[in-house]
Amino acid sequence: MKRTAILALAALALLAGCGKKNVLRPADGRTLPQKSATAASQPGVNDLLNPGTEARPTREDELVTKSKPLEPDRFDLPPPG
């Protein structure tokens, strides 16, 4: 009984530690990357952690949305001869 109580308390303590968040900052002696020549301002930590749409593009060109038979193409002619 004691052993399960100790394991339960240890698991609860480990689980409680998962929700702790620290403020992100560069490591000691390091700085954030320099501002690029075309950027309007120096990016912050949150800007660097959240990639933009260029870094993670979404797929917008779904070719097959509904399965249906193709209509006959009047220009699809057999080769001559």
Distance bins in CASP14 RR format, pairs under 12 A and 6 or more apart:
PFRMAT RR
TARGET T0000
AUTHOR 0000-0000-0000
RMODE 2
METHOD distances of the structure
MODEL  1
1 7 0 0 0 0 0 1 0 0 0 0 0
1 8 0 0 0 0 0 1 0 0 0 0 0
2 8 0 0 0 0 0 1 0 0 0 0 0
2 9 0 0 0 0 0 1 0 0 0 0 0
3 9 0 0 0 0 0 1 0 0 0 0 0
3 10 0 0 0 0 0 1 0 0 0 0 0
4 10 0 0 0 0 0 1 0 0 0 0 0
4 11 0 0 0 0 0 1 0 0 0 0 0
5 11 0 0 0 0 0 1 0 0 0 0 0
5 12 0 0 0 0 0 1 0 0 0 0 0
6 12 0 0 0 0 0 1 0 0 0 0 0
6 13 0 0 0 0 0 1 0 0 0 0 0
7 13 0 0 0 0 0 1 0 0 0 0 0
7 14 0 0 0 0 0 1 0 0 0 0 0
8 14 0 0 0 0 0 1 0 0 0 0 0
8 15 0 0 0 0 0 1 0 0 0 0 0
9 15 0 0 0 0 0 1 0 0 0 0 0
9 16 0 0 0 0 0 1 0 0 0 0 0
10 16 0 0 0 0 0 1 0 0 0 0 0
10 17 0 0 0 0 0 1 0 0 0 0 0
11 17 0 0 0 0 0 1 0 0 0 0 0
11 18 0 0 0 0 0 1 0 0 0 0 0
12 18 0 0 0 0 0 1 0 0 0 0 0
13 20 0 0 0 0 0 1 0 0 0 0 0
14 20 0 0 0 0 0 1 0 0 0 0 0
22 45 0 0 0 0 0 1 0 0 0 0 0
23 45 0 0 0 0 1 0 0 0 0 0 0
23 46 0 0 0 0 0 1 0 0 0 0 0
24 32 0 0 0 0 0 1 0 0 0 0 0
24 44 0 0 0 0 1 0 0 0 0 0 0
24 45 1 0 1 0 0 0 0 0 0 0 0
24 46 0 0 0 0 1 0 0 0 0 0 0
24 47 0 0 0 0 0 1 0 0 0 0 0
24 48 0 0 0 0 1 0 0 0 0 0 0
24 49 1 0 0 1 0 0 0 0 0 0 0
24 50 0 0 0 0 0 1 0 0 0 0 0
25 31 0 0 0 0 0 1 0 0 0 0 0
25 32 0 0 0 0 1 0 0 0 0 0 0
25 44 0 0 0 0 0 1 0 0 0 0 0
25 45 1 0 0 1 0 0 0 0 0 0 0
25 46 0 0 0 0 0 1 0 0 0 0 0
25 48 0 0 0 0 0 1 0 0 0 0 0
26 32 1 0 1 0 0 0 0 0 0 0 0
26 33 0 0 0 0 1 0 0 0 0 0 0
26 44 0 0 0 0 0 1 0 0 0 0 0
26 45 0 0 0 0 1 0 0 0 0 0 0
26 48 0 0 0 0 0 1 0 0 0 0 0
31 42 0 0 0 0 0 1 0 0 0 0 0
31 44 0 0 0 0 0 1 0 0 0 0 0
31 45 0 0 0 0 0 1 0 0 0 0 0
32 41 0 0 0 0 0 1 0 0 0 0 0
32 42 1 0 0 1 0 0 0 0 0 0 0
32 43 1 0 0 1 0 0 0 0 0 0 0
32 44 1 0 0 1 0 0 0 0 0 0 0
32 45 1 0 0 1 0 0 0 0 0 0 0
32 46 0 0 0 0 0 1 0 0 0 0 0
32 47 0 0 0 0 1 0 0 0 0 0 0
32 48 1 0 0 1 0 0 0 0 0 0 0
32 49 0 0 0 0 0 1 0 0 0 0 0
33 39 0 0 0 0 0 1 0 0 0 0 0
33 42 0 0 0 0 1 0 0 0 0 0 0
33 43 1 0 0 1 0 0 0 0 0 0 0
33 44 0 0 0 0 1 0 0 0 0 0 0
33 45 0 0 0 0 0 1 0 0 0 0 0
33 47 0 0 0 0 0 1 0 0 0 0 0
33 48 1 0 0 1 0 0 0 0 0 0 0
34 42 1 0 0 1 0 0 0 0 0 0 0
34 43 0 0 0 0 1 0 0 0 0 0 0
35 41 1 0 0 1 0 0 0 0 0 0 0
35 42 1 0 1 0 0 0 0 0 0 0 0
35 43 1 0 0 1 0 0 0 0 0 0 0
35 44 0 0 0 0 0 1 0 0 0 0 0
35 47 0 0 0 0 0 1 0 0 0 0 0
35 48 0 0 0 0 0 1 0 0 0 0 0
36 42 0 0 0 0 1 0 0 0 0 0 0
36 43 0 0 0 0 1 0 0 0 0 0 0
36 48 0 0 0 0 0 1 0 0 0 0 0
39 47 0 0 0 0 1 0 0 0 0 0 0
39 48 0 0 0 0 0 1 0 0 0 0 0
40 47 0 0 0 0 0 1 0 0 0 0 0
41 47 0 0 0 0 1 0 0 0 0 0 0
42 48 0 0 0 0 0 1 0 0 0 0 0
43 49 0 0 0 0 1 0 0 0 0 0 0
43 50 0 0 0 0 0 1 0 0 0 0 0
43 51 0 0 0 0 0 1 0 0 0 0 0
43 52 0 0 0 0 0 1 0 0 0 0 0
44 50 0 0 0 0 0 1 0 0 0 0 0
47 55 0 0 0 0 0 1 0 0 0 0 0
48 55 0 0 0 0 0 1 0 0 0 0 0
49 55 0 0 0 0 0 1 0 0 0 0 0
50 56 0 0 0 0 1 0 0 0 0 0 0
51 57 0 0 0 0 0 1 0 0 0 0 0
52 58 0 0 0 0 0 1 0 0 0 0 0
53 60 0 0 0 0 0 1 0 0 0 0 0
64 70 0 0 0 0 0 1 0 0 0 0 0
70 76 0 0 0 0 1 0 0 0 0 0 0
END
